[in-house]
Amino acid sequence: MMKVIIEKLVYGGKGLGRLDDKVCFVPYVLPSEEVEVRITKEKKSFMECEPVEVLKPSPDRVEPPCRYFTYCGGCDYLHIKYQKQVEIKNQIFTETLERLGKIKKIPLREPVPSKPDLHYRNRVQLKVKRDKIGFFKRESREVVNIDSCLLLKEELNYALEGLREVLPFFGFAPLEVHLHSSSEGQMTARFIFRKPIRRIPLGLKHMRAFLGEYLEGFGIYVREGAFPRRVSFVGSPFAYEVAGDYKFRVSADSFFQVNRFQVENLINMVEEIIRERQPSVVVDLYSGVGTFSIPAAKYAQKVYGVEINPYAVQDANHNRKINGVKNVTFNQSPASRVLEYTKKKNPELIIVDPPRGGLDEETIRAISSIENLKTIVYISCNPSTLARDISILGEKGFELQSTGIIDMFPHTYHIESLTLLEKLR
């Protein structure tokens, strides 16, 4: 056993300390804590450790309210007061932009915490292995069997209980079960299998008896590559979300922001930027079900949403109608044609909400060559790739105007942010 003093927390949820002049990473700790640790992995330049005992706890440490904490890999910060979590994420975000983006003076906005910080998730992907249903153990493929999760909406926890009873009716267990419970009290379920099953063993009426009467429909899917393929669907694949003045249909195969208390805040922040600029043309890349495209239409003459997922585009076109918006066009386009389409529309403002990998070189090159482009609104879920992209876009003439976190994922290390860049003239 060895003692270490934690200097700070880093992106990924671990604390950083030093043993024998070598960096060590320790989970479930806080800055300034003295911790007794056990070395679990030693590399040339760093060590991985696990905490054995906290010898000098931080005043910001609390008793974790979940009995699965440190065993289940779903949470990283349940031992930290929520206000302190937001402060730590803000520090990590700032340091990442400074270190990787080489940004010296960051125009930082105040962070937007989640209120409340528990039971915020409207969507969950549950892992299944034999009789276990839950989440992967930290840095493992072992499934931790859970009865409920403090991050999930109450309806999702109710459905989790029912899953234990319903899964034995299937011929063989699925790999995963994906559940979405909307703000309108509607649920959809996806059962992901390694190979197609011959028949659906239960009808919608029986599935509702297990998962809840608010179940709209459920689908059988087979895992093929990165994305599950729908084999069949029983009932309706749609649920409706309301965020402020807007209503969105979200199909079982479409994406929607997972924090039900922060969706409206994020929409309002994007909307405010567009309202101040009143652009003629807006292009929303990765437009999904129209979460930002439809609000943008209030203040732009024309909005074009571009999305590769055909289900999301169908939802977006439906959402355009139910929100009474006529100046938005949604285009389902493969990645190879997205940039050509975007350049042709010649927007003054672009909204990007890319996956964790951020923007690739080709996308940045294409965006930078748009003649009329003045403003980029960048929604990011990864501060490392955001820092890289801000730096590259800076070389292309786009100056960082403001940035800041909006805490979409309390009690986890994940960091969501909104960044505004403007073209230098």
Order of alpha helices (4+ residues) and beta strands (2+ residues): beta-beta-beta-beta-beta-beta-alpha-beta-beta-beta-alpha-beta-beta-alpha-beta-beta-beta-beta-alpha-beta-alpha-beta-alpha-beta-alpha-beta-alpha-beta-alpha-beta-beta
